Amino acid sequence: MVRENSLERNKMKKFKTKLFKVPHVFVLLFIIVLMAAALTYIIPAGEFDRVEDPNTGNTIVEEGTYQNVEQQPIHIVEIPRLFITGLNEASDIILFIFVVGGAFQIITATKVFDSVVRKVTKMLGNKEILIIPLLLVLFSIGGFTIGMTVEGMALVPLAIALSRSLGYDAITGLSMVLIGVYSGFISGMMNPFNVGVAQEIAEIPIYSGMWLRAIVWVVLLIVSSLYIIRYASKVKKDPSKSIVFEMEQSEKISDDQLLETSHFQVRHYFVLMTIIVGLGVLVWGVGNKGWYINDIAALFLAIGVIAGICAGLNPSRIAEEFIRGAKAFTLGALIVGVARAIPVALEEGLIIDSVINGLANLVILLPDSIQVLGLFFTQTIINFFINSGSGQAAATMPIIAPLGDLIGITRQTGVLTFQLGDGFTNLIYPTGSTLMAYLAASGVPYEKWVKFIWPLILIFIAIGGIFVVVANVIQY
């Protein structure tokens, strides 16, 4: 009976797909780029003066210096060049994706993941659902301490392998890493890239007001855990309920294959030790040496090669697996570069500062009781155009801080509105190169991810609105 119901649902899905087929992600991004180019004809061009902060070395906007400049519209014949520029500007992330994809394919070929997930499944017994909140907490720690975002992408294949072994799907595995990392990054208790930069510009003590951000962190983790557990339980009960059901069917591993690799061998311990030591070096390098994309890519390349040697793979096999892994990530890597063309169009059209200035002026016109919400939603909109946390802080905090003084909002609350407004939509905006990199690592199509995440984004935004209102009431 259950099988018949599943077949009926699959037929309905196919019928709906024939009626309406979602365009390819490249088509969707091309449409957005066209819209961005059109805006350069509609929105007046303008710029703020920018100065270097002597304390931090950051280039920041100088409040009150906005002025209109000559219009620089993007002509339709320039559209192809925007994509090439976007690919070039995202080249470090694209290279990172290829290298990490190749390195993890080498590790996957050692069969260590299969052995690990079977062992974890056996240990958890009928409480395997607890792996979701546990991993969310683990990844969130990296987010709120060292500001980990794109670095966690390398762990997505491992999380997906674990998720599938427990009867869930790729979206569940992806969510445990991506939502976990961003729950920590958004709460930002000790995050140097969003809260640290914003508080420095707002001239308040670095990492002050941590108690409220800690509450934000706990709330985000509870809500995220319940949301993902609800989805994962539904998928386990009926795999056809998976948003990426077709993808899971093609990636399904037979029970025979899993049984062949269910026992740990000596080589698996060496491979596992290589991974653990490598991740330890990653934390040390990011936290103490300021490592970023290139350093982390080099580290994962080394981890992959050493793991392959430990597993007894010959040099030619290691090279073949690396190429196979890099090839699998080609589409996702290109998506990152294509998406970067959107902010490139807005920057070259000189309308980003105009958007910031216009939104700030609108906030002043709002009733006093909802001005703090106006600041919050303003940051949420700006995040589409400036997706970098530190970049958005440098562009908006010099305006938000004095604006808050004028309308009676404390600077600490101003930082909170920036922090939450900048954070939540990173999980859905296609202009975010980090999101696109995670999707590339997982193989989950953007439109499928949107279908999964949009209700949670609305919940997060509602939570953010409540927190900024409370902060304003208590004069945080």
C-alpha positions, 0 to 999 in steps of 0.5 A: 500500500505504501509502495503504491502511494509512493508510485502515485506521488512520483507520477504526480511529481512527473506530471507537475514537472511537465507542466512547469519546469524550473529553468537551469540555474545558469538561466536563473542567474542570467535573468538576475544579471539582466535585472541588475544591469537594467537597474543601472539605468533606473537607479541614479548613480552615486558614491560615498567618499571612502577613507582608511580607518587608521585603527584597523586599516579597513576602507570605510564609508564616510558618513554624510558624503554621498553625492550623485555622479555621472550615470554608468549604465551597463549596456547589454553588449557588456553582459558577457564581460560581466560573467568573465569578470565574475569568474575572474574575481571568484577564481580563488573560490573556484580553484578551492572547489576543484581542489577540495573536490579532488582531495575528497574524492581521493579520501572517498576512494579509500572507503574510510567514510563507509567504515565510519558511517557504519560504525557511527550508525551501530553506536547510535542505535535507534537514537541516530537522529541525535547526530543532527543537533550534535553536528549543528553545535559542532559546526556552529562553534567554528562559525562563532569563534573563527568566523568559519564559513567557506572553510566548512565546505570541505566537510560537506561530502563527509556529512552527506555520506553520514546522512545517507547511511542513516537513511536521510538525504544530501540536503540533510547532510548539507544542512548540518554543515551549512546551517550549523556554520551559519548559526554560529556565524550569524550569532557572532559571539566572537566572530571577527569578520562581522561583529568584530569589524562592525563594533570596531567601526561603531567605536564600542568595545570588541565582543561586548554585549556577548550575552544577548548574542549567546541567546541568539545562538541557542535559539537558532540552534534549537529552531534549526535542529527541529526544522532539519529533524522534522525534514530528515524524519519525513525522508527516512519514513518515505524516501520519495518525500526527499526534495532531491529524490531523483538525485538520491536514486542515482547516488544510492549505494547498494547494501552489498557495497556497504557490507564489504567495507563495514569493518575498520582495517588498519589502513582506515585508522591511518587515513582517519588519523590523517583527516583528524590531524589535518582538521586540527591544522586547519583550526590552528592555521585559520585561528593563529595564522590567518589562513584563507582560501589558498592555504586551506586548499593546499592543506586539503590537497595534502590531506587527500594525497597523504590519505591516498598513500596511507590507504595503499593507492598508487600514484596513478590511482590518486591522480585519477581519483583527484581528476574524477573529483574535480570534474564532478564539481565543474558545474558548481564551481562555474555557478560561483563565478556566474553568480559573482557577475551580479554584484559586479554589474551593480558595482560597475554601474555605481548604484550600490552606494545609491541603494545604501543611501536611499534605504538609510533615508527611508528608515528616518521616515519610518515611525519611531516604534519601527525604525529599528526594524527598518534598520534590520530589513535595510541590512537584509536588502543590502546583503543581496548587493554586498554579500561579504560580512566585513564588506557590508560592515565597512559600507553600512556601519559608518552610516548606521552608527550615527543614524542610530544616535540620531533616532535613539538606537544604541550602537550595540543595537545597531551592530545587532541589526547589521549582524542579523540582517547580514546573516540570515539571507546568506543561506538563500541569496544567489549572490552569495559565493559561499552558499554556491560553493556549498551547493557545488560541494553537495551537488544539490541544485540551487532551486531544490535548496531554495524549496527546502530553506525558504520557510526556515529563512522566514522563521529566522527573519521573524526571530531576528526582528524580535531580537532587535526590537527587544534590544531596542526596548532594553537599550542594549 
